[in-house]
């Protein structure tokens, strides 16, 4: 992963989404990844920025700020073995690798 030689099995780009549509996209994407027995999912969500917890759609960085909470509380939480910052070639600080458990 550190060398950027890892090729994700699936990429989910959340740019241009609102919080609500981003949540739906990440959940549907993880459903798809698990059905195809993917091991590594690249999530492009932009860089994290401080956000007001009451902000529902307007501020930049809101998706990235909420992403880890969404994953932990989701039906997919137990299937994720690790979350790592992506290599610069895959988006660096604006992207994450989700490593899924086998089976």
The first five atom37 places (N, CA, C, CB, O) and aatype in JSON, in Angstrom:
{
  "aatype": [20, 20, 20, 20, 20, 20, 20, 20, 20, 20, 20, 20, 20, 20, 20, 20, 20, 20, 20, 20, 20, 20, 20, 20, 20, 20, 20, 20, 20, 20, 20, 20, 20, 20, 20, 20, 20, 20, 20, 20, 20, 20, 20, 20, 20, 20, 20, 20, 20, 20, 20, 20, 20, 20, 20, 20, 20, 20, 20, 20, 20, 20, 20, 20, 20, 20, 20, 20, 20, 20, 20, 20, 20, 20, 20, 20, 20, 20, 20, 20, 20, 20, 20, 20, 20, 20, 20, 20, 20, 20, 20, 20, 20, 20, 20, 20, 20, 20, 20, 20, 20, 20, 20],
  "atom_mask": [
    [1, 1, 1, 1, 1],
    [1, 1, 1, 1, 1],
    [1, 1, 1, 1, 1],
    [1, 1, 1, 1, 1],
    [1, 1, 1, 1, 1],
    [1, 1, 1, 1, 1],
    [1, 1, 1, 1, 1],
    [1, 1, 1, 1, 1],
    [1, 1, 1, 1, 1],
    [1, 1, 1, 1, 1],
    [1, 1, 1, 1, 1],
    [1, 1, 1, 1, 1],
    [1, 1, 1, 1, 1],
    [1, 1, 1, 1, 1],
    [1, 1, 1, 1, 1],
    [1, 1, 1, 1, 1],
    [1, 1, 1, 1, 1],
    [1, 1, 1, 1, 1],
    [1, 1, 1, 1, 1],
    [1, 1, 1, 1, 1],
    [1, 1, 1, 1, 1],
    [1, 1, 1, 1, 1],
    [1, 1, 1, 1, 1],
    [1, 1, 1, 1, 1],
    [1, 1, 1, 1, 1],
    [1, 1, 1, 1, 1],
    [1, 1, 1, 1, 1],
    [1, 1, 1, 1, 1],
    [1, 1, 1, 1, 1],
    [1, 1, 1, 1, 1],
    [1, 1, 1, 1, 1],
    [1, 1, 1, 1, 1],
    [1, 1, 1, 1, 1],
    [1, 1, 1, 1, 1],
    [1, 1, 1, 1, 1],
    [1, 1, 1, 1, 1],
    [1, 1, 1, 1, 1],
    [1, 1, 1, 1, 1],
    [1, 1, 1, 1, 1],
    [1, 1, 1, 1, 1],
    [1, 1, 1, 1, 1],
    [1, 1, 1, 1, 1],
    [1, 1, 1, 1, 1],
    [1, 1, 1, 1, 1],
    [1, 1, 1, 1, 1],
    [1, 1, 1, 1, 1],
    [1, 1, 1, 1, 1],
    [1, 1, 1, 1, 1],
    [1, 1, 1, 1, 1],
    [1, 1, 1, 1, 1],
    [1, 1, 1, 1, 1],
    [1, 1, 1, 1, 1],
    [1, 1, 1, 1, 1],
    [1, 1, 1, 1, 1],
    [1, 1, 1, 1, 1],
    [1, 1, 1, 1, 1],
    [1, 1, 1, 1, 1],
    [1, 1, 1, 1, 1],
    [1, 1, 1, 1, 1],
    [1, 1, 1, 1, 1],
    [1, 1, 1, 1, 1],
    [1, 1, 1, 1, 1],
    [1, 1, 1, 1, 1],
    [1, 1, 1, 1, 1],
    [1, 1, 1, 1, 1],
    [1, 1, 1, 1, 1],
    [1, 1, 1, 1, 1],
    [1, 1, 1, 1, 1],
    [1, 1, 1, 1, 1],
    [1, 1, 1, 1, 1],
    [1, 1, 1, 1, 1],
    [1, 1, 1, 1, 1],
    [1, 1, 1, 1, 1],
    [1, 1, 1, 1, 1],
    [1, 1, 1, 1, 1],
    [1, 1, 1, 1, 1],
    [1, 1, 1, 1, 1],
    [1, 1, 1, 1, 1],
    [1, 1, 1, 1, 1],
    [1, 1, 1, 1, 1],
    [1, 1, 1, 1, 1],
    [1, 1, 1, 1, 1],
    [1, 1, 1, 1, 1],
    [1, 1, 1, 1, 1],
    [1, 1, 1, 1, 1],
    [1, 1, 1, 1, 1],
    [1, 1, 1, 1, 1],
    [1, 1, 1, 1, 1],
    [1, 1, 1, 1, 1],
    [1, 1, 1, 1, 1],
    [1, 1, 1, 1, 1],
    [1, 1, 1, 1, 1],
    [1, 1, 1, 1, 1],
    [1, 1, 1, 1, 1],
    [1, 1, 1, 1, 1],
    [1, 1, 1, 1, 1],
    [1, 1, 1, 1, 1],
    [1, 1, 1, 1, 1],
    [1, 1, 1, 1, 1],
    [1, 1, 1, 1, 1],
    [1, 1, 1, 1, 1],
    [1, 1, 1, 1, 1],
    [1, 1, 1, 1, 1]
  ],
  "atom_positions": [
    [[0.82, -1.19, 0.0], [0.0, 0.0, 0.0], [0.86, 1.26, 0.0], [-0.93, 0.0, 1.2], [0.59, 2.2, -0.74]],
    [[1.9, 1.27, 0.82], [2.72, 2.48, 0.94], [3.39, 2.85, -0.37], [3.77, 2.29, 2.01], [3.61, 4.04, -0.64]],
    [[3.72, 1.87, -1.19], [4.4, 2.15, -2.45], [3.44, 2.5, -3.57], [5.24, 0.96, -2.85], [3.87, 2.9, -4.65]],
    [[2.15, 2.36, -3.34], [1.17, 2.69, -4.36], [1.02, 1.63, -5.43], [1.53, 3.97, -5.0], [0.44, 1.89, -6.49]],
    [[1.54, 0.44, -5.18], [1.47, -0.64, -6.17], [0.17, -1.42, -6.06], [2.65, -1.58, -6.01], [-0.12, -2.28, -6.89]],
    [[-0.59, -1.13, -5.05], [-1.87, -1.78, -4.82], [-2.89, -1.31, -5.84], [-2.36, -1.51, -3.39], [-3.03, -0.1, -6.06]],
    [[-3.6, -2.24, -6.46], [-4.67, -1.86, -7.38], [-6.0, -2.18, -6.69], [-4.55, -2.61, -8.75], [-6.3, -3.34, -6.43]],
    [[-6.8, -1.15, -6.41], [-8.09, -1.39, -5.76], [-8.99, -2.25, -6.63], [-8.79, -0.06, -5.44], [-8.95, -2.18, -7.86]],
    [[-9.81, -3.08, -5.98], [-10.77, -3.91, -6.69], [-11.97, -3.09, -7.14], [-11.23, -5.07, -5.81], [-12.63, -3.44, -8.12]],
    [[-12.26, -2.0, -6.43], [-13.39, -1.15, -6.73], [-13.07, 0.26, -6.28], [-14.69, -1.68, -6.05], [-12.45, 0.45, -5.23]],
    [[-13.48, 1.25, -7.05], [-13.29, 2.66, -6.69], [-14.64, 3.34, -6.58], [-12.4, 3.38, -7.74], [-15.49, 3.23, -7.47]],
    [[-14.83, 4.06, -5.47], [-16.05, 4.84, -5.26], [-15.66, 6.3, -5.17], [-16.8, 4.37, -3.96], [-14.97, 6.7, -4.23]],
    [[-16.09, 7.1, -6.12], [-15.79, 8.53, -6.14], [-17.01, 9.29, -5.64], [-15.38, 9.0, -7.57], [-18.07, 9.27, -6.27]],
    [[-16.86, 9.96, -4.51], [-17.98, 10.65, -3.88], [-18.02, 12.14, -4.18], [-17.93, 10.45, -2.4], [-18.84, 12.87, -3.62]],
    [[-17.13, 12.62, -5.06], [-17.16, 14.04, -5.44], [-18.5, 14.38, -6.09], [-16.0, 14.37, -6.41], [-19.06, 13.6, -6.86]],
    [[-19.01, 15.55, -5.76], [-20.24, 16.02, -6.35], [-21.51, 15.53, -5.66], [-20.28, 15.63, -7.76], [-22.61, 15.9, -6.06]],
    [[-21.35, 14.7, -4.64], [-22.51, 14.18, -3.92], [-22.84, 15.06, -2.73], [-22.25, 12.75, -3.47], [-21.97, 15.73, -2.17]],
    [[-24.1, 15.05, -2.33], [-24.5, 15.64, -1.06], [-24.22, 14.59, 0.01], [-26.03, 16.08, -1.06], [-23.86, 13.46, -0.31]],
    [[-24.37, 14.93, 1.26], [-24.17, 13.95, 2.33], [-25.11, 12.76, 2.15], [-24.39, 14.59, 3.7], [-24.7, 11.61, 2.31]],
    [[-26.36, 13.03, 1.84], [-27.33, 11.94, 1.7], [-27.01, 11.02, 0.53], [-28.71, 12.51, 1.52], [-27.06, 9.8, 0.68]],
    [[-26.68, 11.59, -0.63], [-26.39, 10.73, -1.78], [-25.04, 10.04, -1.63], [-26.41, 11.55, -3.08], [-24.86, 8.92, -2.12]],
    [[-24.09, 10.67, -0.95], [-22.8, 10.04, -0.7], [-22.97, 8.83, 0.21], [-21.81, 11.05, -0.07], [-22.36, 7.78, -0.01]],
    [[-23.8, 8.97, 1.23], [-24.05, 7.85, 2.14], [-24.67, 6.68, 1.36], [-24.99, 8.28, 3.3], [-24.23, 5.54, 1.5]],
    [[-25.67, 6.97, 0.54], [-26.3, 5.91, -0.25], [-25.29, 5.26, -1.19], [-27.47, 6.48, -1.05], [-25.3, 4.04, -1.37]],
    [[-24.42, 6.07, -1.81], [-23.43, 5.54, -2.75], [-22.41, 4.65, -2.05], [-22.7, 6.69, -3.46], [-22.06, 3.59, -2.57]],
    [[-21.94, 5.06, -0.88], [-20.94, 4.25, -0.18], [-21.55, 2.93, 0.29], [-20.36, 5.03, 1.02], [-20.89, 1.89, 0.23]],
    [[-22.79, 2.96, 0.76], [-23.44, 1.72, 1.2], [-23.69, 0.78, 0.03], [-24.77, 2.04, 1.91], [-23.42, -0.42, 0.13]],
    [[-24.2, 1.31, -1.08], [-24.43, 0.48, -2.27], [-23.11, -0.04, -2.84], [-25.19, 1.28, -3.35], [-23.04, -1.18, -3.29]],
    [[-22.08, 0.8, -2.82], [-20.78, 0.38, -3.32], [-20.17, -0.73, -2.47], [-19.83, 1.56, -3.36], [-19.56, -1.65, -3.01]],
    [[-20.34, -0.65, -1.16], [-19.82, -1.71, -0.3], [-20.64, -2.99, -0.44], [-19.82, -1.25, 1.17], [-20.09, -4.09, -0.33]],
    [[-21.94, -2.87, -0.7], [-22.74, -4.06, -1.02], [-22.16, -4.74, -2.25], [-24.24, -3.68, -1.26], [-21.96, -5.96, -2.27]],
    [[-21.88, -3.94, -3.27], [-21.31, -4.47, -4.52], [-19.94, -5.09, -4.28], [-21.21, -3.36, -5.57], [-19.67, -6.19, -4.76]],
    [[-19.1, -4.4, -3.53], [-17.75, -4.91, -3.26], [-17.8, -6.25, -2.54], [-16.96, -3.9, -2.44], [-17.03, -7.16, -2.85]],
    [[-18.69, -6.37, -1.58], [-18.78, -7.62, -0.83], [-19.34, -8.75, -1.69], [-19.64, -7.42, 0.4], [-18.94, -9.9, -1.54]],
    [[-20.27, -8.43, -2.59], [-20.81, -9.46, -3.49], [-19.75, -9.97, -4.45], [-22.0, -8.91, -4.28], [-19.76, -11.15, -4.83]],
    [[-18.82, -9.09, -4.85], [-17.77, -9.51, -5.78], [-16.5, -9.98, -5.05], [-17.44, -8.35, -6.73], [-15.47, -10.2, -5.68]],
    [[-16.6, -10.13, -3.72], [-15.47, -10.57, -2.9], [-14.25, -9.68, -3.05], [-15.1, -12.0, -3.25], [-13.11, -10.16, -3.06]],
    [[-14.48, -8.4, -3.18], [-13.38, -7.43, -3.29], [-12.63, -7.4, -1.96], [-13.91, -6.01, -3.67], [-13.21, -7.63, -0.9]],
    [[-11.37, -7.11, -2.04], [-10.53, -7.02, -0.84], [-10.19, -5.56, -0.52], [-9.24, -7.83, -1.02], [-10.1, -5.19, 0.65]],
    [[-10.0, -4.73, -1.57], [-9.6, -3.34, -1.38], [-10.54, -2.42, -2.16], [-8.13, -3.12, -1.83], [-10.72, -2.56, -3.37]],
    [[-11.14, -1.47, -1.43], [-12.03, -0.49, -2.04], [-11.38, 0.88, -1.85], [-13.48, -0.54, -1.42], [-11.03, 1.26, -0.73]],
    [[-11.23, 1.61, -2.92], [-10.7, 2.97, -2.86], [-11.89, 3.92, -2.82], [-9.77, 3.29, -4.08], [-12.73, 3.91, -3.71]],
    [[-11.95, 4.74, -1.78], [-13.02, 5.73, -1.63], [-12.41, 7.11, -1.78], [-13.75, 5.58, -0.26], [-11.57, 7.51, -0.98]],
    [[-12.82, 7.83, -2.81], [-12.35, 9.19, -3.05], [-13.4, 10.13, -2.49], [-12.09, 9.46, -4.59], [-14.51, 10.23, -3.01]],
    [[-13.04, 10.82, -1.41], [-14.03, 11.64, -0.7], [-13.57, 13.07, -0.51], [-14.34, 11.02, 0.64], [-14.31, 13.87, 0.06]],
    [[-12.4, 13.41, -0.95], [-11.87, 14.76, -0.72], [-11.17, 14.85, 0.63], [-13.0, 15.79, -0.8], [-11.24, 13.92, 1.44]],
    [[-10.52, 15.95, 0.84], [-9.78, 16.14, 2.1], [-10.72, 16.52, 3.23], [-8.72, 17.22, 1.93], [-11.71, 17.22, 3.03]],
    [[-10.38, 16.04, 4.39], [-11.18, 16.36, 5.57], [-10.95, 17.79, 5.99], [-10.84, 15.4, 6.72], [-9.82, 18.28, 6.01]],
    [[-12.03, 18.45, 6.32], [-11.98, 19.83, 6.83], [-12.9, 19.88, 8.03], [-12.4, 20.89, 5.74], [-13.84, 19.09, 8.13]],
    [[-12.66, 20.8, 8.95], [-13.57, 20.93, 10.09], [-14.98, 21.27, 9.61], [-13.07, 22.0, 11.08], [-15.16, 22.15, 8.76]],
    [[-15.97, 20.59, 10.16], [-17.36, 20.83, 9.76], [-18.24, 20.97, 10.98], [-17.88, 19.7, 8.85], [-18.01, 20.32, 12.01]],
    [[-19.22, 21.8, 10.87], [-20.23, 21.93, 11.91], [-21.08, 20.66, 11.86], [-21.12, 23.23, 11.71], [-21.55, 20.3, 10.78]],
    [[-21.29, 19.97, 12.99], [-22.08, 18.74, 12.97], [-23.49, 18.92, 12.42], [-22.16, 18.18, 14.36], [-24.09, 17.96, 11.94]],
    [[-24.02, 20.13, 12.46], [-25.37, 20.38, 11.95], [-25.39, 20.62, 10.44], [-25.97, 21.57, 12.66], [-26.47, 20.66, 9.86]],
    [[-24.24, 20.77, 9.81], [-24.19, 21.02, 8.37], [-24.65, 19.77, 7.63], [-22.76, 21.44, 7.92], [-24.12, 18.68, 7.85]],
    [[-25.62, 19.91, 6.77], [-26.16, 18.75, 6.06], [-25.68, 18.64, 4.62], [-27.64, 18.8, 6.09], [-25.8, 17.56, 4.04]],
    [[-25.14, 19.69, 4.02], [-24.76, 19.52, 2.62], [-23.84, 20.58, 2.06], [-25.96, 19.48, 1.81], [-23.27, 20.36, 0.99]],
    [[-23.66, 21.68, 2.69], [-23.04, 22.81, 2.02], [-21.52, 22.88, 2.1], [-23.6, 24.05, 2.58], [-20.88, 23.2, 1.1]],
    [[-20.93, 22.59, 3.22], [-19.5, 22.85, 3.4], [-18.62, 21.79, 2.75], [-19.17, 22.94, 4.86], [-18.94, 20.6, 2.74]],
    [[-17.51, 22.25, 2.2], [-16.53, 21.34, 1.61], [-15.9, 20.49, 2.71], [-15.44, 22.11, 0.83], [-15.62, 20.99, 3.8]],
    [[-15.68, 19.23, 2.43], [-15.05, 18.33, 3.39], [-16.04, 17.63, 4.3], [-14.09, 19.09, 4.22], [-15.64, 16.83, 5.15]],
    [[-17.33, 17.9, 4.14], [-18.32, 17.31, 5.03], [-18.41, 15.79, 4.86], [-19.69, 17.94, 4.78], [-18.56, 15.07, 5.85]],
    [[-18.33, 15.31, 3.64], [-18.41, 13.87, 3.39], [-17.24, 13.16, 4.06], [-18.43, 13.56, 1.88], [-17.43, 12.18, 4.77]],
    [[-16.05, 13.67, 3.83], [-14.85, 13.04, 4.41], [-14.91, 13.06, 5.93], [-13.57, 13.76, 3.92], [-14.47, 12.11, 6.58]],
    [[-15.44, 14.14, 6.49], [-15.51, 14.26, 7.94], [-16.46, 13.24, 8.55], [-15.94, 15.66, 8.33], [-16.26, 12.81, 9.69]],
    [[-17.48, 12.84, 7.83], [-18.48, 11.92, 8.36], [-18.25, 10.47, 7.95], [-19.85, 12.34, 7.91], [-18.86, 9.57, 8.52]],
    [[-17.39, 10.23, 6.98], [-17.22, 8.92, 6.39], [-16.89, 7.82, 7.4], [-16.14, 8.98, 5.36], [-17.51, 6.76, 7.37]],
    [[-15.94, 8.04, 8.28], [-15.55, 6.99, 9.22], [-16.68, 6.65, 10.18], [-14.32, 7.43, 10.01], [-16.86, 5.48, 10.54]],
    [[-17.44, 7.64, 10.6], [-18.6, 7.37, 11.46], [-19.65, 6.56, 10.72], [-19.21, 8.69, 11.97], [-20.23, 5.62, 11.27]],
    [[-19.89, 6.92, 9.46], [-20.85, 6.15, 8.66], [-20.43, 4.69, 8.56], [-20.99, 6.75, 7.26], [-21.25, 3.79, 8.75]],
    [[-19.15, 4.47, 8.27], [-18.66, 3.1, 8.11], [-18.78, 2.32, 9.4], [-17.21, 3.11, 7.63], [-19.23, 1.17, 9.38]],
    [[-18.39, 2.9, 10.5], [-18.42, 2.21, 11.79], [-19.84, 1.83, 12.2], [-17.79, 3.08, 12.86], [-20.05, 0.77, 12.79]],
    [[-20.81, 2.68, 11.89], [-22.18, 2.44, 12.3], [-22.99, 1.64, 11.28], [-22.87, 3.75, 12.57], [-24.14, 1.3, 11.53]],
    [[-22.4, 1.35, 10.15], [-23.15, 0.71, 9.06], [-23.18, -0.81, 9.2], [-22.55, 1.08, 7.73], [-22.5, -1.4, 10.03]],
    [[-24.0, -1.42, 8.35], [-24.06, -2.88, 8.28], [-22.76, -3.48, 7.78], [-25.21, -3.31, 7.37], [-22.54, -4.69, 7.89]],
    [[-21.88, -2.63, 7.22], [-20.59, -3.1, 6.7], [-19.46, -2.97, 7.71], [-20.25, -2.33, 5.45], [-18.35, -3.43, 7.46]],
    [[-19.71, -2.36, 8.84], [-18.66, -2.08, 9.82], [-17.83, -3.3, 10.19], [-19.26, -1.5, 11.05], [-16.61, -3.22, 10.26]],
    [[-18.49, -4.41, 10.44], [-17.78, -5.63, 10.86], [-16.98, -6.26, 9.71], [-18.77, -6.65, 11.4], [-16.09, -7.07, 9.95]],
    [[-17.3, -5.9, 8.47], [-16.61, -6.48, 7.31], [-15.35, -5.7, 6.93], [-17.55, -6.54, 6.12], [-14.58, -6.14, 6.07]],
    [[-15.14, -4.55, 7.56], [-13.98, -3.71, 7.24], [-12.88, -4.0, 8.26], [-14.35, -2.19, 7.25], [-13.05, -3.77, 9.45]],
    [[-11.76, -4.52, 7.77], [-10.67, -4.85, 8.69], [-9.72, -3.68, 8.91], [-9.89, -6.04, 8.17], [-9.06, -3.62, 9.95]],
    [[-9.63, -2.76, 7.96], [-8.73, -1.61, 8.12], [-9.15, -0.48, 7.19], [-7.26, -2.02, 7.84], [-9.76, -0.69, 6.14]],
    [[-8.8, 0.73, 7.6], [-8.98, 1.93, 6.78], [-7.64, 2.63, 6.75], [-10.13, 2.88, 7.35], [-7.07, 2.94, 7.8]],
    [[-7.13, 2.87, 5.57], [-5.81, 3.49, 5.41], [-5.89, 4.65, 4.43], [-4.78, 2.46, 4.93], [-6.69, 4.64, 3.5]],
    [[-5.06, 5.66, 4.66], [-4.97, 6.76, 3.71], [-4.38, 6.23, 2.42], [-4.12, 7.94, 4.28], [-3.46, 5.42, 2.43]],
    [[-4.92, 6.69, 1.31], [-4.48, 6.22, 0.0], [-3.12, 6.79, -0.37], [-5.51, 6.58, -1.07], [-2.73, 7.87, 0.09]],
    [[-2.43, 6.06, -1.2], [-1.17, 6.53, -1.77], [-1.48, 7.75, -2.63], [-0.47, 5.41, -2.61], [-2.59, 7.89, -3.15]],
    [[-0.51, 8.63, -2.79], [-0.7, 9.87, -3.55], [-1.19, 9.57, -4.97], [0.61, 10.66, -3.61], [-1.94, 10.38, -5.53]],
    [[-0.8, 8.48, -5.55], [-1.23, 8.13, -6.91], [-2.72, 7.81, -6.97], [-0.43, 6.94, -7.43], [-3.34, 7.87, -8.03]],
    [[-3.3, 7.45, -5.82], [-4.74, 7.16, -5.75], [-5.53, 8.26, -5.05], [-4.96, 5.85, -5.02], [-6.72, 8.08, -4.77]],
    [[-4.91, 9.4, -4.77], [-5.64, 10.5, -4.18], [-5.09, 11.01, -2.87], [-7.03, 10.09, -3.97], [-5.55, 12.04, -2.36]],
    [[-4.1, 10.32, -2.3], [-3.45, 10.8, -1.08], [-4.43, 11.1, 0.04], [-2.65, 12.03, -1.37], [-5.27, 10.26, 0.38]],
    [[-4.33, 12.28, 0.61], [-5.16, 12.66, 1.75], [-6.64, 12.77, 1.4], [-4.69, 13.97, 2.31], [-7.48, 12.78, 2.3]],
    [[-6.97, 12.83, 0.13], [-8.36, 12.94, -0.28], [-9.04, 11.61, -0.54], [-8.45, 13.77, -1.5], [-10.18, 11.57, -1.0]],
    [[-8.33, 10.52, -0.25], [-8.9, 9.2, -0.52], [-8.47, 8.21, 0.56], [-8.47, 8.7, -1.91], [-7.48, 8.4, 1.25]],
    [[-9.25, 7.15, 0.67], [-8.98, 6.11, 1.66], [-9.08, 4.73, 1.01], [-9.95, 6.21, 2.85], [-9.87, 4.52, 0.09]],
    [[-8.26, 3.8, 1.52], [-8.43, 2.4, 1.17], [-9.26, 1.76, 2.27], [-7.05, 1.67, 0.98], [-8.96, 1.93, 3.45]],
    [[-10.29, 1.05, 1.9], [-11.02, 0.22, 2.84], [-10.61, -1.22, 2.57], [-12.59, 0.42, 2.72], [-10.83, -1.74, 1.48]],
    [[-10.01, -1.85, 3.56], [-9.59, -3.24, 3.42], [-10.69, -4.1, 4.01], [-8.19, -3.51, 4.13], [-11.0, -4.01, 5.2]],
    [[-11.27, -4.94, 3.18], [-12.38, -5.79, 3.6], [-11.88, -7.15, 4.05], [-13.4, -5.95, 2.47], [-10.9, -7.68, 3.51]],
    [[-12.54, -7.71, 5.03], [-12.21, -9.06, 5.51], [-12.59, -10.07, 4.44], [-12.92, -9.38, 6.85], [-13.51, -9.85, 3.65]],
    [[-11.88, -11.15, 4.44], [-12.2, -12.23, 3.49], [-13.45, -12.95, 3.94], [-11.01, -13.22, 3.37], [-13.73, -13.1, 5.13]],
    [[-14.21, -13.4, 2.94], [-15.38, -14.22, 3.25], [-16.47, -13.41, 3.71], [-15.1, -15.23, 4.24], [-17.54, -13.93, 4.01]]
  ]
}
